[in-house]
């Protein structure tokens, strides 16, 4: 699977996921992604590689030992890792193709925003609002 940041400066390749896709609603993920939740999947280090723009990847230590990697040009969050751990957590939304898998669970439900509701309560558009 291939993926990239918003400006396509940084590109990567993932051979396979090693943990299920999940949605995380913790306050830290919400702030880091400016979204109601972050969608991630675990990837072993040996199954991931930067294919372009590795020099543009910067990291922010959001909590002791946890690094969030992002493109220094466009700011796209790409993955996170904990120092010394074999698995990294890829931001699934940065994939350029469908991984063929769906999220299996949500974490940090206690931090979910109360205003995130789909269903028939709000209008839906295939693309931009007309």
C-alpha positions as CSV (number, residue, x, y, z in Angstrom):
1,X,0.0,0.0,0.0
2,X,1.2,3.5,-0.8
3,X,0.5,6.7,0.9
4,X,1.5,10.4,1.1
5,X,1.0,13.7,2.8
6,X,-1.3,16.4,1.5
7,X,1.4,18.1,-0.7
8,X,2.9,14.7,-1.8
9,X,6.4,15.7,-0.7
10,X,6.5,12.8,1.7
11,X,5.5,9.3,0.4
12,X,5.7,5.9,1.9
13,X,5.0,2.3,1.4
14,X,3.4,-0.3,3.8
15,X,3.6,-4.0,3.2
16,X,0.9,-4.9,5.6
17,X,-0.9,-3.9,8.8
18,X,0.1,-5.8,12.0
19,X,-2.8,-4.5,14.1
20,X,-6.5,-3.7,13.2
21,X,-7.6,-0.3,12.1
22,X,-9.2,1.7,14.9
23,X,-10.6,5.2,15.6
24,X,-9.1,7.0,18.6
25,X,-11.0,9.9,20.1
26,X,-8.5,10.8,22.9
27,X,-8.1,14.6,23.4
28,X,-4.5,14.4,22.1
29,X,-5.4,12.8,18.8
30,X,-8.3,15.2,18.3
31,X,-5.9,18.2,18.8
32,X,-3.1,16.7,16.7
33,X,-5.4,15.9,13.8
34,X,-7.9,18.8,14.2
35,X,-10.7,16.2,13.9
36,X,-13.2,14.3,16.0
37,X,-11.0,11.2,15.9
38,X,-7.9,9.7,14.4
39,X,-8.0,6.5,12.3
40,X,-4.8,4.4,12.7
41,X,-3.4,0.9,12.2
42,X,-0.3,-0.7,13.6
43,X,2.6,-1.4,11.3
44,X,5.8,-3.2,12.2
45,X,8.9,-1.1,11.4
46,X,10.2,-3.7,8.9
47,X,6.9,-3.4,7.0
48,X,7.2,0.4,6.5
49,X,9.5,2.6,4.5
50,X,9.7,6.2,3.3
51,X,9.8,6.3,-0.6
52,X,10.2,10.0,-1.0
53,X,10.7,13.1,1.1
54,X,12.0,11.5,4.3
55,X,14.1,14.7,4.9
56,X,10.8,16.7,5.2
57,X,9.5,14.4,8.0
58,X,9.6,16.1,11.4
59,X,8.5,14.8,14.8
60,X,6.8,16.2,17.8
61,X,7.0,14.5,21.2
62,X,3.4,14.9,22.3
63,X,4.0,12.9,25.5
64,X,7.1,11.3,27.0
65,X,8.5,8.8,24.5
66,X,5.7,9.3,22.0
67,X,6.6,10.9,18.7
68,X,4.1,12.1,16.1
69,X,5.7,12.3,12.6
70,X,4.4,14.9,10.1
71,X,5.3,16.6,6.9
72,X,7.2,19.8,7.6
73,X,5.8,21.4,4.4
74,X,2.0,20.8,4.6
75,X,1.7,19.5,8.2
76,X,0.0,16.2,7.5
77,X,0.2,13.8,10.4
78,X,1.6,10.5,9.0
79,X,2.4,8.2,11.9
80,X,3.3,7.9,15.5
81,X,5.6,5.7,17.5
82,X,6.7,5.1,21.0
83,X,10.5,4.9,21.6
84,X,11.8,1.3,21.6
85,X,8.5,-0.3,20.4
86,X,8.4,-2.5,17.4
87,X,5.1,-1.2,16.1
88,X,4.3,2.3,14.7
89,X,0.8,3.6,14.1
90,X,0.1,4.8,10.6
91,X,-2.6,7.4,9.9
92,X,-4.8,5.4,7.6
93,X,-6.3,8.5,6.0
94,X,-3.0,9.3,4.4
95,X,-3.1,6.1,2.3
96,X,-3.6,6.7,-1.4
97,X,-5.6,3.5,-1.9
98,X,-8.2,1.5,-0.1
99,X,-6.5,-0.9,2.3
100,X,-9.4,-3.4,1.9
101,X,-10.0,-3.4,5.7
102,X,-12.4,-1.5,7.9
103,X,-12.0,-0.2,11.4
104,X,-12.6,-2.9,14.0
105,X,-13.0,-0.8,17.2
106,X,-13.0,2.7,18.8
107,X,-10.8,3.7,21.7
108,X,-11.1,6.6,24.2
109,X,-14.9,6.6,23.9
110,X,-14.9,8.7,27.1
111,X,-13.3,11.5,25.1
112,X,-15.7,11.4,22.1
113,X,-17.1,14.7,21.1
114,X,-20.9,15.0,21.7
115,X,-21.5,16.8,18.4
116,X,-20.3,13.9,16.2
117,X,-23.5,12.4,14.9
118,X,-24.3,11.1,11.4
119,X,-27.5,9.2,10.7
120,X,-30.4,11.2,9.2
121,X,-29.9,14.2,11.5
122,X,-27.7,16.2,9.1
123,X,-27.7,16.6,5.3
124,X,-25.2,14.5,3.3
125,X,-23.6,15.5,0.0
126,X,-21.5,13.2,-2.3
127,X,-18.9,16.0,-2.7
128,X,-19.0,19.7,-1.8
129,X,-22.2,21.4,-0.6
130,X,-24.1,22.7,-3.6
